[in-house]
Amino acid sequence: MRSDCLRLEDNVSISVGNTKMGHIRSVSLPSRITCAEGVPCSRLCYAAKIERLRPSVREAYAHNLQVLRRDPERYWREVEGAIMMSRFFRFHVSGDIPDKAYLKEMVDVAERNPHCQILCFTKRYELVSVYYGEHMGFPENLHIIMSVWRDYPYVNPYRLPEAHVRYKDGTTTARKRAKSCGGNCAECAKVMEGCWSLEKGQQVVFDQH
């Protein structure tokens, strides 16, 4: 997967797109390190594979985490700067929501930038569910999708949208009427379909990478 990054020394690395997402900006963190402990997909993680094969990508993701930890104000200022100039944005092609403080920043940024549709897949089920319950929802332009993996404990009390996998053996945990991934995030974004339009209780299914 080809990916181009806007990168200046000490700046947050913002991707300007890749072959699957099209021209949609995103920010990523290291895989596994920021993911929930014990996620079974870590053994087959495509992001981890890319990090292993492409040192520049691995360094960019690690750098983002360093900026987040060392200077969170800078991290969020630069992420929001990219969101301000975008109609669509994605959190975490690699990695996941590290903690509640990070999720709150995502929500705050979305509220300040209603012009931008923001997408995020996560396996932080409990973290997201608790926050959603405490605040009675998320901004309409923040599309958080629960990423489900077979045989991994899963909770979704508020019926938030779900992403399921169609495994290489042809099986899936998705319902029959789940939407199938169209293959390009930007094309779906243009007409607000696919993941960008999922409502409560709806599902999308992706072929296993």
RARABEL-V888544 format. One record per backbone hydrogen bond with DSSP energy under -1.0 kcal/mol. CO is the residue of the C=O (numbers start at 1). NH is the residue of the N-H. E is the energy in kcal/mol with one decimal. If there is no record, write none. Layout:
co = (CO,CO)
nh = (NH,NH)
e = (E,E)
//
This chain:
co = (4,6,8,14,15,17,18,20,22,22,25,26,27,30,31,36,39,40,41,45,46,47,48,49,50,54,55,56,57,58,59,60,61,62,63,64,65,66,67,71,72,73,74,75,76,77,78,79,80,83,87,89,90,94,99,100,101,102,103,104,105,106,107,108,113,117,118,119,120,122,123,124,125,126,127,128,129,130,131,132,139,141,143,145,146,149,156,159,161,162,163,164,166,167,171,175,179,184,185,186,188,189,193,194,199,202,203,204,205,206)
nh = (16,14,11,6,26,4,22,185,18,24,90,15,92,34,33,39,42,43,44,49,50,51,52,53,54,58,59,60,61,62,63,64,65,66,67,68,69,70,71,75,76,77,78,79,80,81,82,83,84,86,117,119,27,29,103,104,105,106,107,108,109,110,111,112,116,89,143,91,145,147,125,128,129,130,131,132,133,134,135,137,142,118,120,122,163,152,159,201,146,204,148,206,208,170,167,178,205,188,189,190,193,192,196,197,202,162,179,164,181,166)
e = (-2.5,-1.3,-2.5,-2.6,-1.7,-1.3,-2.4,-1.4,-1.1,-1.9,-2.0,-2.3,-3.4,-1.3,-3.2,-1.3,-1.6,-1.3,-1.1,-1.6,-2.2,-2.5,-2.0,-2.2,-2.5,-2.1,-2.7,-1.8,-2.4,-2.3,-2.4,-2.0,-1.7,-2.0,-2.5,-2.5,-2.3,-2.8,-3.2,-2.1,-2.6,-2.1,-2.5,-2.4,-2.6,-1.7,-1.7,-2.1,-2.9,-1.8,-3.2,-2.5,-1.6,-2.2,-1.9,-2.5,-1.8,-2.1,-2.3,-2.7,-2.8,-2.3,-2.4,-1.8,-1.9,-2.2,-3.7,-2.7,-2.9,-3.2,-1.8,-2.5,-2.7,-2.8,-2.1,-2.7,-2.4,-2.4,-2.0,-1.9,-1.8,-3.4,-2.3,-2.3,-3.1,-1.7,-1.8,-2.4,-2.9,-2.2,-3.1,-2.7,-2.4,-2.5,-2.5,-1.7,-2.9,-1.7,-2.4,-1.9,-2.3,-1.0,-1.4,-1.6,-2.2,-2.1,-2.6,-3.0,-2.3,-3.6)
//
